[in-house]
Amino acid sequence: MAAGNMKQIRRRIKSVQSTMQITKAMELVASSKVRRAKERVERSRPYFDTLYDTITRIAAANRDGSSVYTKPREVKKSLYLVIAGDRGLAGGYNANIFKLATAQMAGKDTAVITIGKKAQEHYAKHAGSVLADYPGIAETMRISDTHSIVRQFLDLFKRGEVDEVFLCYTKYVSPLTQEPRCIQLLPLSFGKEETDTKQSRVLTEYDPSPEAVFNEIIPEYLNGVLYGAVVESYASEQSARRMAMEAASDNAGEMIENLNLSYNRARQASITQEITEIVAGAGQVGS
């Protein structure tokens, strides 16, 4: 019986060791991708900050609310852009963003544009209107790749087919922290205090008008926001995967230690049983 247990334990140890090799390799790959993704995040943030500073300054000069991008309207249909990963094995990364998006969509008539294979798979299983899917673009994303996506939801918004647009993504805070977020893209809203600060800082004349300049720069602003969100989400995905694979490797190591202990105990029990049988047999022969 002990010999059978020992064989099972040896097979289990080999299986766990094979799994541990895979998780270690995935951890190393994710660590390498995290470094590159973090560099992309750091390069994209100044671009977004400059765009945001410019757009709020122009908004301060355009207070009449005449722009189609800022004018509030009755909300009948909402559009959500949901950014998730292209692969699994990333801990709660995908589940967290889906949970947030579901909470935000509750009670609304919604349509969805998915970015990432996991988002595509998730919303294909749920009732609702999926307008477009963009899987496998996050790793090689460029600012020009956002143009078709932004143009699509801008056209829908301007035609009145959707009345508000939201973006759900995961913000990269640190290698250990990622925060799912949902922000409103359209209609744009800037706080009065913020626009007052921009207006008091500099007095600028816009030709032909602040509204015209504002309407021209909004698509570029949205391109920058979407690109930044995809880059942040990709860095978050790789960080979450690295942490998940590190935890899996640590758990596999602990499991191997426990299995080795069980194997040694079974081996000791087998030896003890053999000694007991030999002693018992010798006693019977001697009698």
Secondary structure, DSSP 8 states (H G I E B T S, - for coil): -HHHHHHHHHHHHHHHHHHHHHHHHHHHHHHHHHHHHHHHHHHHHHHHHHHHHHHHHHHHH-TT--STTT-----S-EEEEEE--SSS-STTHHHHHHHHHHHHHTTS-EEEEEESHHHHHHHHTSSSEEEEEETT-STT--GGGGHHHHHHHHHHHHTTS-SEEEEEEEEEEETTEEEEEEEEEES----HHHHHHHHHH-----SS-HHHHHHHHHHHHHHHHHHHHHHHHHHHHHHHHHHHHHHHHHHHHHHHHHHHHHHHHHHHHHHHHHHHHHHHHHHHHH-
